[in-house]
C-alpha cells in the first residue's frame, strides 16, 4: 500500500482563546478527558477500533468563504463540521468541535460562529478540532469601505452625500487626473502613517474625486475635494495650466484599512477618478500605481543633519507613539567653544546612547562627543574632544559602542590611515595600517554590525574628506589583535567617483555612491563626493572584486522629475534591523535611507546657494531585498520621509537601534524598581532565556525584544513566536504566563508532536511511538 506524505501547516496568525488554549472547554480542547480529547490517539474512543468505530476524518463547510465587510460592523459566518468514522458512517460533530482562526486580527469565534473584524481584512485559515484530529479551510475577509474625507482644511466645500453615485458616467480621457506621488512600485512600512497622495486634478470642471485602493481583500474608496495643506503653494511649473494640485493624507482609519490588512501581502492598486458634482457628467480615470506594505514595522531612531535653524542634528523615533515629528538634539550652541558655526557630519553608536559629531566642516576635524542618555539639548553644552585637536571628519561606531573609527586628511593632517578612538572620551587609540597614504587617504569609514569589517573610500585623487575624487571602495577585516590588509571591493575607475559605503545590517553586502564626471575629467564638482548631482546608489557584496549592481528602482525619480536622472541620490545609511519580507517565511527585508534632490511629488527641495548643486536635498527611504543582491536590482521605489522639515536641506540620515533620552537605560543596563528602558527595549529577568518580565531593582536588565521563535522553540510573554504560532505552557497547554512555554503551531505536520494542545493537520493521524506522539499519514 502506497502512502503519500502530507506537508505541515503554513503559519498565518495566532489562534483564539475562548476557554482552553484552542477555544475549547478543557485545557487541551478535548471532550472526553483524555490527553488528546478521547480514549485513543486519533480523537476516537479506542486506538485500535476494538471498542467501536472511531473518528477518522473531519470535513468543514462552507469551504473557502468570502466575507465582505461594508460598514462599521463585521460579518458573521457559521461553520459546520461533519465527522466520518471508521465504520463509514458520518454525523454532524459541530457541537463537539473547537474552532479557531490563525490570524486573530480578522475576527473571533463564539462556538461555531465566526465574527469578522470591521477594520482589518485578509486571508487566513479557519480550523476545527476534535482531540488531535483537525480540519481547515481558507477564509477571506474583504473590506469594501467607502469613506468621505473629513480632513480637508477649513473652507473646503464638503463632500456631498452618497458621493459614490456620482461616478456612473462614461470614461472621458479629456478629464483624466494624474497621480504624481508616490511612485509606482513603492513599498512602505505599515507604521509610516503619513504617506501623502499627490495628484493633478485634470480640467477645472473636475470637482469631486475618488481614490480607490483595491486588490482581492481590499476595496477602499475615499471621496474628497482637491485641496492642498494649509500654507503650501506648489512651485511654479509643477501644476499644468488649467489644473489644480491636490494632496491627501489618509486619516487613521483609512490607513488602518490599508496597512493592517495588506502588511506582508499582495500589492494594492491605486487609481484616482474625477467628475463634477452633477452626477450626470463623464468620469476621468488616472493611470494606476501599485504600492505595497511591508510585513514588519520599522523601529529605531533616525538622526540627520539639517540646515534649518542655524544647522544641527535632528532626530525622529520610529518606535514612538506620540505626535510624529522630528526634534533637535544638537546645535552649534550646544558646543562649549567659541567660533562654532555648525555641527553636521555625525555618527551614532548602534544602541543610540552615544553621538559623535564634527564641527565647522572641512579643514576642521574637531569632534563633540555626546552621551544622549543624560544630554538635554535645551540647556546642556559639551566640550570639544581632546582639547579641540583635529581628529576626524567622518566616523562610524563598533557594535558595542566602545570605540569608533574616523578619518582625517584635511589641513594639518600628518597621517592618512583610518584612526581608532575610545567611545568614552574620544582618546586616540591608534591606526589601521595600510589603509591610507598622502596620495590616497582613507575616507568615509563604515563599521559592520558584526564588528568584523570596516569599509571605506580610498581617494584616487586627493581632496579634502568632504570633497575628494576617483574613489574606490575598500575593506579591512578583523584578525586577532588587529586588522588584515585592505582588499578592494569596487575599484577606482577613470571618470567615476565611488564613495560613502554603508554596510548592510547583516554584514554581507554594502551600498555606496557612484558619481559620473563630465567627459574628459575625473575631478569636477559633479563628482567630488559632496552632494553630487550625478550621485546614484549601487550595491555590492562585501568581498574582493565584487560585481556591483545599481539600485535602479531606488534611484528613479518621480513623475514630476520628467525623466531627470541627476537627482543627487547620496549619503546612504541603513536601518539597523533585518525584518521578515513579503515573499515567504524565509524572505528578508531591509531599509536604506539617503538624501536626494528629486521632487517630492508637488513639493520640491529648496534651490541651493552652494554653487555645486542647484537643489538642496531631502531624506528618502527605500526597501531592499538582500537576497537579490548579486542577481539583479534588490530595491523598491523610494518614498520621502514625511516628518522632516521640507523647507530646508536635510542630509546624512544615521540610524540607532533605540531612541535614548531622559536617563532611560540601554541594552544590558539595569532596570526595574523605577528605572525604565529606552524605547524599543524591555525590562527582563537577568540571565533568563527566553526572557520573562521583571520589575525588581538589581535583578533586571534592558534587552531588545528578541526575534520571533519558530515552531516548538521556547518562548515567553516577552519573547514572541512567529506569525501563526501560539506561546503555550509546555505542561498545561494553556496560554503562557511564565517561562515554561513553547511555540505551538495551529496544527502539527508529519513527524511533529501532537496531543495536548497540538492537533494534527488535515488528514494526519496522531500516532503513539517510542519517542512520543507524532502526526503521521493515515493509511487505514
N, C-alpha and C positions, 0 to 999 in steps of 0.2 A: 504494500500500500504506500503510495507516494504522498508526502505532506509538503505543502508549500509554506515556508516561513513567512509570518506577517511582521511588518515593521512596527516599531513602537509609535506612541502617540507624538504628534507635534505639540509644541507648547505655545499657548496663546495668552493666558492670563490666569489669575488666581481663582479658586473655587469659592463657593458661598458657604456660610456657616449659619444654619438655622437649626440648632440643636447639637448635633455631633459635628465633627470636622468636615463631613461631606454633606451637610444639611440634613442628616438623618436624625433618628430619635435615640440612638445609642452611641456610645463612644466611638465605635468603628463603623457606624452607619448600617450595621446588620440588623436582622429582625428576630433571630431565634436564640440570641445569647451566646452563640459560639464565636470563636476568634475571627471567623471570616463570614459571619452572618448566618451560619447554618451548621448542621452537623457534619458537613463534608467540606472539601476544599474547593468545590466548584459552585458553592452557594446553595446546593440542594441538601437533602436530609441524610444522604448516605453516600460516602465516597465511591463505593463500587456499585451503587444502584441496588444493593441487596434489600434495602428497606423500602423499595418502591421507586417510582420514577423521580428523577431529579431534574432540576432546571438545567437545560443545555444551552440555550441562547435567548437573547432579547432582541426585540425589534421596536423601534420608536417611530411614532408619527406625530405631526407631519414631518416629512423629510425635507430638509433644506428650506425652511420657511423664510420668507422675506417680510419683515415688519416695517412699515413706513410710518414715521412719526411726522405729523403735520402741524402740531400745535404745541402747547406748553405742558401737555401731559403725555406720558408714554402709552405704549400699546401693550395689551395683554394677549398672551397665547397659551392655550392649554395643550399639554402633551399627553400622549397615551403610549403605554408600554405593553407589548404582548410578549409573553414568555412561551417558548417551545420546550417541552420536557422530553426526557429520554425515551418515553414510550410513544412520542409523536404527537401527543395532544397539545393544544395551545389554550392559553387563558389570559385574560386581562390582569396584569400584575401592577397596574399603575399605582394602586394604593400601597403596594409593598416597596415601591421604588424610591430611591433617594435621587434628587435632581440637583444639578449644578451647572454653571456656565464658566468656562475657562476665564474669559475676560469679564470680570465683575463690573467694569465700568459701563457695560452695555445693559445691565439690569440685574434683577434678583428673582429668585424663586420663592414662592409660598406654596408648598406642596408641589403639585404638578403644574401650577400656573406661573408662567414667566411674565414679569412686568418690566418692560423696557425703560431705559433712560429716555428723557426728552431732550438731552443736551449732547450726548455722545453717541455716534454711530460707529459701525464697524462690522466685521465678520469674526465669528468665534465658533466654538463648539459647545452645544448642549449635551450633557451626559446624564444618563440614568443608570443607577447601580442597584443591584441586589447582591449583598455579600461581596464576593470577589468577581462577580460577572457584571459586565457593563456594556453599554451601547451608546453611540454618539451620533449626532447629526450636526451639520453645519447650520448656523443661523446668521442671518444678516439683518442688522438694524439700520435702516436708511433714514437720514434726516432730510425731509422735504420741507424746508422752512422759508418763509417769506418775512422779511424784516424791513420796515420803513425807517430810514435813517433819522435819528434824533440828535445827532452830534453836530449839526451844521451851526455856524456862527449866528449870533442874533441878527435878525433882519432878513434871514433867508426864508423865502416862501416855503411853507410846509409842504410836504409830500401829500398829494390828495389821497382820500380814502380809496381802498381797493385799487391800488396803482397797477397791479398785475394785469387787470383787464384792459389796460390802455396800450398794450403791446401786441395787439392782434392783427395789425396791418401788414401789408406785404413788405418784403425787404426791398429797400432802395439804396443802392450803392452810393448815391449822392449824399446820403445822410450818415455815412459811416463815421463813427468815432474811432479813436486810436489809443491803445494802451501804450504808454511810454515809460512806465516803471511799475513793477520790477521787470528784469529781463526774463525772457523765455528760458525755462530750464533751471530757475533758481531753486536752491534748497535752503530752508531757514530752520533754526531751532524752534521747537514748539513754545518755548518761553520767551521768544523775541517780543511778541505782543504789539509792537508799534509799527508794523510793516505798512508803509503808505502805498496806496494805489494811485498812480498819476495817469490821467488820460486827457486827451483832447476831445472837445465836445462834438466836433463836426459843425455843420452850419448853425447859425444863431437860432433857427427855428426849433432846434432840439432843446427841449426844456425839462424833460423827465428821463431819468436814466436807470438802467437795471444792471447791476453787477451780478453775474451768475457764476457760482463756483460749483463744479459738478464732477462726479465720477459715479461708480456703481453704488457707493454708500452715501453720497453727498449730493444734495441739490439745494443749495442755499442761495437765495436771491435777495439782494439788498436794493431797495428803491431809494433814490436820492436825487437831489438837485446838484448842479455843477457849482462848486464853490471852492475857495482857497482858504488856507488857515489865516486867521486874523493877523494883519500886519505884513503879509507876504505878497509880493508882486513878482510875477515871473520876469526874468531878464529879457531885454529886448531881443526879439527874433525867436524866442522859444515857442511862442504861440502863433500859428499862421493867422493872417488877416481874416477876419470874419468868424473866427472860432474863439473859444474860451479854454483856459486851462483849468483842470479840476483835480483836486487832491482829496482822497478819502482815506481815513484811518479806521479800520474795523473797531467797533466797540467791543467790550469784553465778551459779551455773549456770542457775537459773531465769530470772534477769534477762537473761542472755545469750540463752537460748532466745527470749525475748520481744522484747527490744530490738534485737538484731542482726538477727534475721530480719525484723522489721517496720519498721525505721527507713526513713522515707520512703515507706512503703507503706500498705496498707489498714488501717482501724481493727481493733482487737482487741475481741472481745466477752467480757465477764467476767460469770459467774454464780457464785453460791455454792449448793451443795446440802448438805443436812443430813439425818442419820439417826442411829439408835442403832448400837451395836456388834453387834447380833444378826445382822444380815444378812437378817432376815425382816421388818423394820419398814417403815413407809412413809417417803417422802422429801419433804422440804421444798425448794422451789426459789425462789431470790430473783428479783426483777426484774433484768434485765440492765443493765449500763452499758457504754459504749463508751470506749475510750482509744486514743490514737494516739502513735506515737513519731516525733519529728522526724527528718529525714534527717541533719542535721549535729549534731555535738556542740556544746555551748556551752562557750566558753572565757572567759578573763578573770578578774579578781579583783573580788570584791564587798566593799565596806566599808559597815558600817552602825552606827548608834548604838544602844546598848543601855543599859538602866537597871540591869543587873546589875553587881555588884562595884563599886558607887560610881559608876556610869555611865562610859561610854567608847566608843571606836570599835573595833569588831571587824572582822576580815577573813577571807575564805574564798577559796581558789584553785580555780576550776573546772577549770583545766588540770592540777592536781596529780595525783599518782599515789599519794600516801600515804593515811593514815587520814583520812577525810572529816570534818573538824571545823574550827570557826572558832577563831581565836586573837586575843588582844588586841593592838592596835597602838598605841593612845594613850589614856592615862588622865589624870585631873587631876593625878596625882602626877608625870607626865612634863613638866608645865609649871613652869618655873623662876620661880615667883612665889607670893606668899602670897595667901590668900583665894580660891583657885580651887577651887570645889566640883564643877564638872563640865565636860566637853568634849562637845559634842553636834553641832550643825549643822556639816557638813564638806563638802568638795568635793575631788575627785581630778583631777589632770592626766590626760589621756587615756592617756599611756604608763605611768601608775601610779607615776611617780617622786616626785611632789610631792603633799602633802596640806596643805590649809589648813582649820583648824577654829576655830570661835568658842567662847569660854568663857563660862560662867555665864548663858547665855540672854539674854532680852530686857533692854533698857536697859543692856547692857554693850558688846558690839561689839568687844571686844579679840580679836586673832587670834594663833594659833600656826601657824607655817609650818614644815613638816617635810620634809626630804629622806629619803625612805623607802629609798633605795639604801644609806645608811650608818647609818640610825637603828636602835638597839637598844632596844626598848620595855621591856626588863627593867632597864636601867641608865641610859639617856640621858634628859636633860632639854633642853627648848628654851625660849628666851626668847620673851616676847611681842613681836610685831612693832611697830615704830615706838615703842619705849619705852612700850608699853601704851596707846597712843592708841586711842580708839574709832573703829573703821574700818568694820565691816560685820557683818551678821547672817547673810546668805546669799550664797554665792559660786558662780561657775562659771568654768572654765578655757577659754582659747582652744585650738585644736587642737595647737599645738606646745609648750604649757606655758610660754610666755614671759611670760604675763600672765593675770590673772583679773579678772573683773568682780564687783562687790559692790554691796550696798545697805544703807544705814543711815538710819532715820527715827525712832530712839528718843530717849531723853533726851540732851540736849546736841547734837543734830543741828542744823546750820545750812544744810545743802543737802540736796536730796531727789532729785537725779538719780542715775542709775546711775554708779558710780565705777570707774575702771580702776586696777589695781595691778600692780607688777612681780612676776613669778613668781619672781624671785631672792631679793628681800628684802622684799616687800610694800610697797615705796615707792609713794607716791601719784603717779599719772601723769596725772590729770585726770578729767573727767566726760564723759558723753554728753549733750549739751544737749537740753532739752525733753522729757526722759523722766520728770520728776517735779517736783512743787511741794509746798509745805507742806500744801496742801489735798488733794493727790492724789500722795503719794510713790510712787516706784518700789519694787518688792519682787520677790523670787524670780526673779532673772535666770537664764537658761539659754542658753549659747553653743553654736551649732550646730557639728557636726563639720566642715563645710566652711569655717568661720570667717566666713561672710558674714552671719549673722543672730544677733541676740540677742532672745529672747522674754522677757517679764517681766510680772508682775502690776502693774497700776495701781490703787492703792486708790481706791475710790469713797467710802468713809468712813474717816477717819483712825483708825488704831490704832497699835500697835507693829508691827515687822516680823514678830513671832511671831503676833500676833493683830490682824487687820485685816479690813475688811468691804467688801461690794458691789464686788468686784474685777472688772476687765476684763483680758483677755489682749491685750497689745500686742507690737509687734515693731519693731526697727530693723534696717536693712540697711546693709552697709558701702559706702562710697564712697571715692574717692581722698582720703586724708588725714583721713578721719573717718567719720561716720555720718549717714545720712539721717534726717529727722524720723520719729517713730514713726507706725505705722499700727495700726488696731485690727483684731485677728484675730477676737476674740469680745467683744462689748460688755458693759458693765455693765448689769445688769437688777435692778429692784427685787425684793426677796425672795430673791435668789440671791447667792452669792459664788463667783467664778471666780478661781482662783489656782493656784500651783505648776505652771507649764508645764514640759514636758520635751520637747525637740525630738528626733525620731526620728533614728537614725544615718544615714539617707540625706538628712537635712535638708529633706524635702519636707512633713512634717506634724508635729504635736505632740499630746501628750496633756496633759490638765490636770485639776484637781479642780473639781468643782462641788458646793456645799453649798446646802441649802434652809433658809431661815429660817422660824420659826413665822409663821402668818398675821398680817399687820399689822406686821411688823418686818423691818428689813434689817440689824440689828446684834444678835446674840444668840450665846450660847455654842455653839449648834448650827451656826452659820455664820460663825465667826470665823477660819477657816483654821488652826486648831490642833487636830488630831485630831477633827474634827467628826464626830459620829455619822452625819450625813446625807451625808457625802462620797461622791461617786461619780467614776468615771473617764469622761472624754469625750475624743474626738479631733476634730481639725480640721486641714484643710490649712493650710500656712503661707503664707497670703495674706490680703489685706484682706477683711473681711466674709465670712469662711468660714462654711460651714454645718456646725455641729457634729453629731456622732453619738455616742450613748452606747455604751460598751463593755459591752453588756448581759451577755454571757457571762462576762467577767472580773469584773463587779460582783456576779454572782449568788452567793448563799450556798449552803451545803450542806444535806443532809437534816436535820441536827440544828439548823440555824438556823430551821427551822419557818416559812419564808416571811418572816422578818425582813429588811427592806431597809435598815435603818440599821446599816451594817456598817463604817463608818469606812474606806472604800477611799481611802487618801490617800498623799501623797508619792510619786508615780510617778517612776521613773527607768529609763533604757534600758540594756540590754546594748549595748556599742559595735559589735557585729558584725551585718552583714546576711548571712544564710545562705540556701542554696537551700531552697525549700519542698517540700511533698509533692504539689503539683498540676502537675507537669510541669517540663520543663527550665528554663523561664524564670520559674517561680514563686519567690517570696521569702518569708522568714520572719524576724521579729524577736521579741525577748523584752522584756517590761516587768515590772519589779518594783514592788511597792507594799506599804504597810502596811495591815492590816485586823484588825478585832476579831471577824471571823467565827469560827465553831467550826472547829477543825482535827479534823474527824471526832469521835471520842470525846474528844479533847483540846480544851481551850478556853483562851483567853488569861486572864491573871490579872484579878481585879477591880481597878479603878483607884482611886487615892486622890486624883486630881487635882480632882475636883468637877465637871469639864466632861464627862467621858465615863465611864460605869460600867465600861467594859472597857479593858484595855490592848490593845496591838496586836502582831501577829506579822507576819513577812515572807512575802509570797506572790508568785507569778510566773505570768505568762500569755503564751502565744504570740499573736502578732499578724500577720495577713496584710496587709502595707502596701498591696497593690494593691486592697484592698477599701475603703480609706478614701475616703469620698465616695459610696459606693454601698451601704452597709449596715454592720452590725457586723463589724469586722475581727478580733475577738478570739475566743479559745478559753476554755474553763473554766480557772480558775486552780488551782494546787497550792501547798501550803505548802513553803517551803524547809526540807529535813529536817535540816540541820546546825546550825540555830540553837538556842539555849537557850530552851525554851518556858516556863521558869519565871521569865520576866522580860517586859519590854516592849521591842520592837525597832522601829526607825524608820529612814527615810531611807537606803535601800539604794543607795548610789552605786557606780558602776562605773569600773574602769580596764581597759585592754586587757591589761595584764600584771601579774603578781604580782612586785613588786620588793622584794628583801631581800638582805642579806649581801653587798653590794657588787657584785651582778650588773650587767651592762651593759644599758642600754636601747637603744631604736631609734637607729640611726646612730652609736652609740658603738663604740669599738674592742673587738675580742675576739681570740681566738686566742692561742697562746703561754701558755696557762693562764688567761686571762681568760674568764669564762663569760657567756653571755647569760641574761637573765631568762626565766622560764618562758613559753613561747609565742613566743619569738624564736629565730632560728637564726643561726649564725656563717657568713657567706658572703664570697666574694671581693669586694673593693671594686670598684664600677663594672662588675660583670659582670651582664648582663641576657640571659636569665634567670640568677638566681644559681646558683652552684655552691658546694659545701662548701669551707671554708677553716679552717686552724688555724695561721696564721703571724702572729705579732705584727706589727702595723703594716700588714698587708695585708688585714685582715678587719674587717668591721663586723657588728653585730647588725641583722637585718632581720626583719620579720614574714614568716611563711610566706605566700607570695602566694596569691591566689585561683586556683582551678583554671583551666587553659587549655583552650580548645575545640579542635576538630579542626584539624590542620595548623598550629597555632601552636607557637612554640618552648617547650621545657620542659627540665628537668634533673632530677637526682636529688633536689633540694630545692625544685623548682618544679613541683608536680604537675599532671597532666592531670585533666580532669573524668571522672566515672564513665563507664566503658566504653571509655576511650581508654588507649593504652599509649604511654609515652615511649620512642621508639626512635631510635637513631642514624641520622641522615639518609643517611650514606654506606653503612653496612653493613647496616642494618635490624635490628641486634642491640639488645638491651636497653641503654638509655642508661647510660654510665659517665662521661660528661663533660658538655660544654656544647654539642655539635653535634647536637641532638636535636629531634624534633618530635612532637606529639601525633597518634598514628595511630589511626584508628577500627578497630573489629573488621572492618569491610568498608567499601568506598567506594561512595557513591551516584552518581547520574547526574551526570556532569561533574566528579567528583572524581578525584584522582590514583590510579593503580593501577600495579602492577608492584612488584618488590622485595618489601617486607613488606606491601603493600596489595593485598588481593584485592577483586574486585567483589562487591557484594551479590547475593542470589539473582536469577538471570535476567538479569543485566547482563553485558556483554562488555567486556573491556579492549581499547580501540582506540587505535592509534597515530595521533597528529595532529601538526600543526605545532608545538603547544606541549607535546608530550609525550603520554604515555599517560593516557587518561581512561576512566572507565566509561560505557558507552552502552547503550541498549536494543538487544538483539539482534533484528534484523528479518529475518534469513535465513529 
